[in-house]
């Protein structure tokens, strides 16, 4: 397996090569992409979250701190989740991993207690070759269509007009409560997965561009925000990312992407990379082959290539954050 090359302000690199096992290929088609965004994989055995859920400016957040904080300096990291939200054990464990590396991690409830439908652990064998009869295939297709509709309805309830005011509020409160960590890092760091990845890009960009198609955001305070709200961002397999999201980016960003990702199409990624290159924004992009959307979220997989890609993606994002 090839080790991915670091690509900073340069064309994207192909992170992994080789043939995908059948289950990975199925996960990459149709509703399988959504499944990896809204369902947790089995959690690592023997590991339990070490942080806590509390309130920060009337928003529920999961906070994970380095073991030696506040006696040793830390940096503030905003952790933005996919649809599984802050009560996901895997998201909490992932936040704890970053905390163990010296970051004070704040993971806000972006969805106000309304995580994505089907936000439960999914079994590795949800889609197996045993579903091979015609009637079973028809039933599966119908179920996938219904799931897609429900998820679309959920997304309609959690648009940038709804989510960004929550993030603004959390950032403002965190700057006050954890001013030492913000000062030590010279600003707020951010990491995001799936839908959270899109919001990392939005926070790394010109906030005037969040006035989508002239529609005002719910909080009038958002009108006062100009320029990026984070010092540096890192994201894995962003969901519903647009070319405009990337073209607004001003802060350094690292992107771990999936080849042939329906939720972050290759043409959008390539156009966005071209903009980052010509505009001089410091960036890093790595493309992982033969893995499903959502692969980088902490959780167990049977396939060795996905396990390796998950490890490499975490190292990519962590390394980028640590180097800034």
ZIVEN-V931535 format. One record per pair of residues at least 12 apart in sequence whose C-alpha atoms are under 7 Angstrom apart, sorted by sequence separation. I is the first residue (numbers start at 0). J is the second residue. If there is no record, write none. Layout:
BEGIN
i = (I/I)
j = (J/J)
END
This chain:
BEGIN
i = (2/3/50/51/50/1/49/50/295/0/1/290/294/0/78/295/206/207/295/206/231/232/233/234/235/236/205/206/230/231/232/233/234/235/236/85/205/206/231/232/233/234/235/236/85/204/205/227/85/204/227/239/240/61/84/203/238/239/202/203/238/242/246/76/78/202/203/237/241/245/74/75/76/77/78/79/202/73/74/75/76/77/78/79/242/246/258/73/74/75/76/77/203/242/251/252/253/254/255/256/257/258/73/84/250/251/252/253/254/255/256/257/258/63/83/249/251/252/253/254/255/256/257/63/82/83/260/65/82/199/257/64/65/116/63/83/115/199/257/65/65/64/65/115/196/64/196/208/48/63/64/189/196/197/63/188/196/197/62/63/187/188/189/190/191/192/193/196/197/205/48/62/186/187/188/189/190/191/192/193/194/197/201/204/205/48/61/62/186/188/189/190/191/192/193/194/200/204/36/37/38/47/50/60/61/192/193/200/203/204/36/37/49/60/61/203/204/42/48/60/110/203/59/60/200/58/59/39/58/109/164/164/109/160/161/236/160/164/236/255/235/253/253/37/37/38/39/41/37/38/39/40/41/37/38/39/40/41/38/39/40/234/38/233/193/192/75/74/75/73/74/72/74/75/73/74/72/76/77/78/79/80/81/56/75/76/77/78/79/80/81/82/30/56/75/76/77/78/79/81/55/80/81/80/56/79/30/55/36/93/90/89/89/43/42/43/35/36/41/42/35/40/41/32/39/40/32/27/26/27/23/9/23/8/23/19/14/18/12/13/14/15/16/8/11/12/13/14/15/7/8/11/12/13/14/7/8/11/7/6/6)
j = (14/15/62/63/63/15/63/64/309/15/16/305/309/16/94/312/224/225/313/225/250/251/252/253/254/255/225/226/250/251/252/253/254/255/256/106/226/227/252/253/254/255/256/257/107/226/227/249/108/227/250/262/263/85/108/227/262/263/227/228/263/267/271/102/104/228/229/263/267/271/101/102/103/104/105/106/229/101/102/103/104/105/106/107/270/274/286/102/103/104/105/106/232/271/280/281/282/283/284/285/286/287/103/114/280/281/282/283/284/285/286/287/288/94/114/280/282/283/284/285/286/287/288/95/114/115/292/98/115/232/290/98/99/150/98/118/150/234/292/101/102/102/103/153/234/103/235/247/88/103/104/229/236/237/104/229/237/238/104/105/229/230/231/232/233/234/235/238/239/247/91/105/229/230/231/232/233/234/235/236/237/240/244/247/248/92/105/106/230/232/233/234/235/236/237/238/244/248/81/82/83/92/95/105/106/237/238/245/248/249/82/83/95/106/107/249/250/89/95/107/157/250/107/108/248/107/108/89/108/162/217/218/165/216/217/292/217/221/293/312/295/316/319/115/116/117/118/120/117/118/119/120/121/118/119/120/121/122/120/121/122/316/121/316/293/296/180/180/181/180/181/180/183/184/183/184/183/187/188/189/190/191/192/168/187/188/189/190/191/192/193/194/143/169/188/189/190/191/192/194/169/194/195/195/172/195/147/172/193/297/297/297/298/298/298/299/292/293/298/299/293/298/299/291/298/299/292/291/291/292/289/276/290/276/291/289/285/289/284/285/286/287/288/281/284/285/286/287/288/281/282/285/286/287/288/282/283/286/283/283/284)
END
